[in-house]
Amino acid sequence: MSLFSEYEEETVLVTGGAGCVGSNLSRKIAELNAERVIILDNLSSAYEWNIPKLDNIEFINGDILDDRVLKRVFKERPDYVFHLAAHFANQNSVDNPEKDLMVNGIGILKVLQYAELTGVKRFVYSSSGCGVYGLDSKMPFEEHDISINLHTPYQVTKLLGELYTNYFHNLYDLPIVNARFFNVFGPGEVPGKYRNVIPNFFYWAMSGNSLPITGDGSETRDWTYVDDIVNGLLAMGIKEEAIGEAINLGSGNDHQVIEMANIVNKLSGNKEGIAYVARRNWDAKTKLLSSIEKANKLLDYKPKMEFETGLKKTHQWFAKNWENIEKSAEFDY
């Protein structure tokens, strides 16, 4: 029996499946010989060219807030649901807090209702380790040590999503798992105004611009390669011990922002260097580091990708897809 053979001949719904994690997860499940992988994405922050082109992948351009669309996808009776659709991320939520609440609050509630009515085998929710832990949480972050003293609407609604999944598990016995991602990076992540720092740094470096660091560069993040996140999600979909649990998916190591920026400039051949700018007022966390002991125990989760190797693979993806990336990257200058 091959690893993750449980997905063979099954129907899997991936909301937000056109993004970085979603596209890589969908490709992997399709390659595991799933009967069908349904990607539901409204392309508000993703692009159709980034969706894997495989015979057993079906893309539906639609919104999780649209009941007509949800009835259509759940009519296919998905066995597994990976709910990755979200209003992303912190700065976007500060600028658009009502939209954030609609998508990350009402959106997950709707998807959970349909999942419960159709009796899915597993509902895996993409929460945020960078969101649910606060300044009062002890480092490295352990799953029990969440905070209610948060700094952005995105952090609030990511925690709200966990409260909703727990509610459906407790009242309806829905088999849920909450995946707490830490600073995902890798191929498939398109840069833009409201995107993560690594794709934006590659975009600016490859465009011959200096890299703006909001702080002094000594800040650290627990950057986690997307393939390791995908393996953790697949395990969450099948491990009985994971049901009802919140589990960190991180690398278990942190790296300084200045270290990452220097590697990006080196890989890109960028001579413009670094530009230091003021820290954003909501960006209160100078260090992020996950504990992955629980993931190791319940999922046999062992991240494999070395940080610099992951950056090299990301750079290779940027170079290969540069024409599409240049057309798609959205920034306000």
C-alpha positions in Angstrom: 0.0 0.0 0.0 1.4 3.4 -1.0 1.6 6.3 1.4 -1.7 8.2 1.5 -3.5 5.5 -0.5 -6.7 6.4 1.4 -7.3 9.2 -1.2 -7.4 6.7 -4.1 -10.8 6.8 -5.9 -12.1 9.4 -3.5 -13.6 12.8 -4.3 -11.9 15.7 -2.6 -13.0 19.4 -2.4 -10.3 22.0 -2.0 -11.6 25.5 -1.4 -9.1 28.2 -2.2 -7.4 25.6 -4.3 -5.8 28.0 -6.8 -3.4 29.5 -4.2 0.0 28.3 -3.2 -1.0 25.6 -0.7 -4.2 24.7 -2.6 -2.6 24.2 -6.0 0.2 22.0 -4.5 -2.2 20.1 -2.4 -4.6 19.5 -5.3 -1.8 18.3 -7.6 -0.6 15.9 -4.9 -4.0 14.4 -4.2 -4.7 14.1 -8.0 -1.4 12.2 -8.3 -2.5 9.9 -5.5 -5.2 8.7 -8.0 -8.2 10.4 -6.4 -11.3 10.0 -8.4 -11.7 13.7 -8.6 -10.3 16.9 -7.0 -12.7 19.8 -7.1 -11.0 23.2 -6.8 -13.4 25.9 -5.7 -11.8 29.4 -5.9 -13.1 32.8 -6.8 -9.6 33.9 -8.1 -9.8 37.0 -5.9 -6.2 36.4 -4.9 -5.1 33.6 -7.2 -4.8 32.9 -10.9 -6.1 30.2 -13.2 -2.7 29.7 -14.8 -1.5 28.4 -11.4 -4.0 25.6 -11.3 -2.6 22.1 -12.1 -3.8 20.8 -15.4 -4.6 17.1 -14.7 -7.6 15.0 -16.0 -8.9 14.4 -12.5 -8.9 18.0 -11.4 -11.9 20.2 -11.9 -11.8 23.9 -11.4 -15.0 25.8 -10.4 -14.7 29.6 -10.4 -17.0 30.5 -7.5 -17.3 32.0 -4.1 -17.7 30.2 -0.7 -20.3 32.9 0.2 -22.5 31.8 -2.8 -25.0 29.1 -1.8 -25.6 28.2 -5.4 -22.0 27.3 -5.9 -21.8 25.4 -2.6 -24.8 23.3 -3.5 -23.2 22.5 -6.8 -19.9 21.3 -5.3 -21.4 19.4 -2.4 -23.9 17.7 -4.7 -20.7 15.8 -5.8 -20.6 14.4 -2.3 -16.9 15.0 -1.5 -15.3 12.5 0.9 -12.8 15.0 2.1 -12.9 18.8 2.4 -9.7 20.9 2.8 -11.0 24.5 3.5 -8.2 26.8 2.5 -10.3 29.7 1.1 -9.6 32.8 3.1 -9.5 36.6 3.0 -5.7 36.9 3.2 -4.0 38.3 5.3 -3.1 40.8 8.1 -2.7 44.1 6.2 -5.6 43.2 4.0 -7.8 42.6 7.0 -6.8 45.9 8.6 -7.7 47.7 5.4 -10.9 45.6 4.9 -12.1 44.3 8.2 -15.8 43.7 7.2 -14.7 41.7 4.1 -12.4 39.7 6.3 -15.2 38.8 8.7 -17.5 37.9 5.8 -15.1 35.5 4.1 -13.3 34.1 7.1 -16.4 34.0 9.4 -19.6 33.5 7.4 -17.6 31.7 4.7 -16.4 28.9 6.9 -19.7 28.7 8.6 -21.4 28.0 5.2 -18.9 25.4 4.2 -19.1 23.6 7.5 -22.9 23.5 7.2 -22.8 21.8 3.8 -20.0 19.5 5.0 -22.1 18.4 8.0 -25.2 17.9 5.9 -23.4 15.7 3.3 -21.4 13.7 5.9 -17.8 14.2 4.8 -15.1 11.8 6.2 -12.9 14.7 7.2 -12.9 18.5 7.3 -9.4 20.1 7.5 -9.3 23.8 8.1 -6.3 26.1 7.4 -5.9 28.1 10.5 -2.9 30.3 11.2 -0.1 29.7 13.7 0.9 33.3 13.0 -2.6 34.4 14.0 -3.9 32.5 17.0 -0.8 32.9 19.1 -0.1 36.3 20.8 2.6 38.2 22.6 1.5 36.5 25.7 2.0 33.0 24.2 5.2 31.2 25.2 7.8 30.4 22.5 8.0 28.0 20.8 4.2 28.1 20.4 2.4 25.0 21.7 -1.2 24.3 20.6 -2.8 24.9 24.0 -1.3 28.4 24.4 -3.5 30.5 22.2 -4.2 34.2 22.9 -7.3 36.4 22.8 -5.1 39.5 22.7 -4.7 39.7 19.0 -3.6 42.6 16.7 -5.5 42.2 13.4 -8.9 41.2 12.2 -7.3 38.3 10.2 -5.9 36.9 13.5 -9.3 37.3 15.1 -11.2 35.5 12.2 -8.6 32.7 11.9 -9.3 31.9 15.6 -13.0 32.3 14.9 -12.7 29.6 12.3 -11.3 27.2 14.8 -14.1 28.0 17.2 -16.6 27.2 14.5 -14.9 23.9 13.5 -14.8 22.9 17.2 -18.5 23.8 17.5 -19.4 21.5 14.6 -17.2 18.7 16.1 -18.7 19.0 19.5 -22.4 19.4 18.5 -22.5 17.3 15.3 -19.5 15.0 15.7 -18.1 16.4 12.4 -14.5 15.0 12.1 -12.5 18.2 11.9 -8.9 19.1 12.2 -7.4 22.6 12.6 -4.1 23.0 10.8 -2.1 26.0 12.1 0.3 27.0 9.3 3.5 28.9 10.0 4.8 31.3 7.2 4.3 29.0 4.2 6.5 29.6 1.2 7.4 27.9 -2.1 6.4 27.5 -5.7 2.9 28.6 -6.6 2.8 31.8 -4.4 2.3 34.9 -6.6 3.5 38.2 -5.3 1.2 41.2 -4.6 0.2 44.0 -2.2 -1.4 41.7 0.3 0.9 38.7 -0.1 3.7 37.2 1.9 7.2 38.6 2.1 9.2 35.9 0.3 7.3 36.0 -3.0 7.3 39.8 -2.8 11.0 39.9 -2.2 11.7 37.6 -5.2 9.5 39.8 -7.3 11.3 43.0 -6.3 14.8 41.5 -6.5 14.2 40.1 -9.9 12.8 43.5 -11.0 16.1 45.1 -9.8 14.7 46.9 -6.7 15.9 47.0 -3.1 14.1 44.9 -0.6 12.1 46.8 2.1 12.6 45.4 5.6 10.0 46.7 8.1 12.2 46.6 11.2 16.0 46.1 11.6 16.1 42.6 10.0 16.8 40.7 13.2 13.1 39.6 13.4 12.6 35.9 12.8 10.0 33.8 11.2 9.3 30.0 11.1 9.2 29.7 7.3 7.8 26.4 6.2 8.1 24.9 2.7 4.8 24.2 1.0 5.6 20.5 0.3 6.0 19.9 4.1 2.7 21.7 4.7 1.0 19.5 2.0 2.3 16.3 3.7 1.0 17.5 7.0 -2.4 18.2 5.6 -2.6 14.8 3.9 -1.9 13.1 7.2 -4.5 15.3 8.9 -7.1 14.0 6.4 -6.6 10.3 7.4 -5.1 10.0 10.9 -7.9 9.2 13.4 -5.8 10.7 16.2 -6.0 14.1 14.6 -9.8 14.4 14.8 -10.9 17.3 16.9 -7.3 18.6 17.3 -5.5 21.8 16.5 -2.0 21.0 15.2 0.9 23.2 14.3 2.5 22.8 10.8 5.8 24.6 10.9 9.4 23.9 10.2 10.3 24.0 13.9 13.2 26.4 13.1 13.3 30.2 12.7 15.4 32.4 10.4 16.1 36.1 10.5 14.5 38.4 7.9 17.9 39.8 6.9 19.2 36.3 6.3 16.3 35.5 4.0 16.6 38.8 2.2 20.3 38.4 1.5 19.7 34.9 0.1 16.9 36.2 -2.2 19.2 39.0 -3.5 22.0 36.5 -4.0 19.8 34.0 -5.9 18.3 36.8 -8.0 21.6 38.6 -8.7 20.2 41.8 -7.3 22.7 44.5 -6.5 20.2 47.0 -5.0 20.5 45.6 -1.5 18.2 46.3 1.4 16.0 49.4 2.3 15.0 49.7 6.0 11.5 51.1 6.5 9.2 51.7 9.5 7.6 48.7 11.1 3.8 48.4 10.5 1.8 49.3 13.6 0.1 45.9 13.8 3.3 43.9 13.3 4.1 43.4 17.0 5.7 39.9 16.8 9.5 40.1 16.4 9.9 36.3 16.5 7.7 33.3 15.4 8.6 29.7 16.2 6.4 26.7 16.3 6.6 23.6 18.4 6.0 20.6 16.1 6.1 17.9 18.8 2.3 17.4 18.6 2.4 17.1 14.8 5.3 14.6 15.0 3.4 12.5 17.6 -0.1 12.5 16.0 0.9 12.8 12.3 4.4 11.4 12.1 5.1 14.9 10.7 8.7 15.5 9.8 9.5 18.6 7.7 12.2 17.8 5.2 13.1 20.9 3.3 16.1 22.9 4.2 15.4 26.7 4.2 17.9 27.8 1.6 17.1 24.8 -0.7 13.4 25.8 -0.5 14.3 29.4 -1.5 16.3 28.0 -4.4 13.3 26.0 -5.6 11.1 29.1 -5.2 13.5 31.1 -7.3 13.5 28.4 -10.0 9.6 28.6 -10.0 9.7 32.4 -10.4 12.2 32.2 -13.3 10.1 29.5 -15.0 6.8 31.4 -14.6 8.1 35.0 -14.8 5.9 36.1 -17.7 2.7 35.1 -15.9 4.0 36.5 -12.6 4.8 39.9 -14.1 1.3 40.1 -15.5 -0.4 39.0 -12.3 1.5 40.8 -9.5 -0.6 43.6 -8.1 1.0 46.4 -6.2 0.1 50.0 -5.4 3.1 52.3 -6.1 
